Amino acid sequence: MELIIGTGKTHKLIAKAAAHWLYIVCLNRDEVARVAEEAKKLNLEIPRPLSFAEFKRSRFSPSGVRGFLIDNADLLLQSMCQGVPLEGISLTQETQKNAETDTQA
């Protein structure tokens, strides 16, 4: 798993989704529309993004899915807390190694 931080996060996710035909999961339908529009502006073909609600209800065929990318995961996690502040998260060592490599490049 790759951790993408900083500016241009969604652009990077769209490029990766287009290159590997991965599904992008977004916080809500407004964000789905924003990501789809950004992909169109970039002239990149991606699978139709999913809202988190669609993702939770398995509104996809697992046999045809190569992988998922989560856009703005921090906002998605915060929304799951129903208004209670999310004070922190932990990441596995492998994710941390990938993030260190990505930010040093």
Secondary structure, 3 states (H helix, E strand, C coil): CCCCCCCCHHHHHHHHHHHHCCEEEECCHHHHHHHHHHHHHCCCCCCCCEEHHHHHCCCCCHHHCCCEEECCHHHHHHHHCCCCCCCCCCCCHHHHHHHHHHHHC
